[in-house]
């Protein structure tokens, strides 16, 4: 039986209005892989391209200050990029961060600093957040929406917390396997461990746009891709690969073998472009995909 509980909202409905909000479980691989030891994730994962953050800012067509909700914040990698971005740093009044993993929330609390005290973090999921009706001008989900177990209920919740005309921004970083053979070889080596988990590259998250809830609340999505190589070393490539949720749950001997194979792939470096060969720094081809959905007025 799917667990549920009744929650009352009074922001835009009568104070007696209550309805059932379903508490969806977090995917087992995400729960296990991101439960503890998230310092590697925070250290190894890349930040977000400034152009992508500018793109999101342009999509929010309201005069500041802006209320922001970020769901699935992880260790705060996107949040820190957001706080440092010149177009965002003074444009928002409050950011409510939502994250179901206690281990991720712990790292977030240690690494995300806003001198103005505008950032808070709470437990919650895509389907259930502690945010008032119609509070948010912008909801951001970075590197996380592919884990959503119920796109219909998530779309309902996102529509609930967004103001009419507000923006939902989905954003992902992904290695560009088509740009260099060695990148494809790295991906091939680790993807065999995915265990059927709903990885972004599989595109299952697009099912959200076909749900009645999404179509009832949102206009059709608009997608944009930003391509740019990042700086990397062999250690960065190996650590980033091993920070994947499905990799962190492998036995130590298996991880050691994968690391050895990844080092060999990077050292062969088919299609590698050097930035500074003497220091071991090379280009790591990456893409950042941004999907913008506007809540209907």
ABEGO torsion letter per residue (X at the ends): XBBBBBBBBAAABBAABBBBBBBBBBBAAAAAAAABGAAAAAAABBBBBAAAAAAAAAABBBBOBBBBBBBGAEAGAAAAAAAABAAAAAABABBBBBBABAAAAAAAAAABBBAAGABBBBBEBAABBABBBGABABBBBBGAAAABABAAAAAAAAAAABBBGBBBBBBBBBBBAAABAAAAAAAAAAAAAAGGBBBAAAGAAAAAAABAAAAAABBBBBBBBBBBBBBBBAAAAAAAAAABAAAAABBAAAAAAAAAAAAAAAAAGBGBBBABAAAGBBBBBBBBBBBBBBBBX
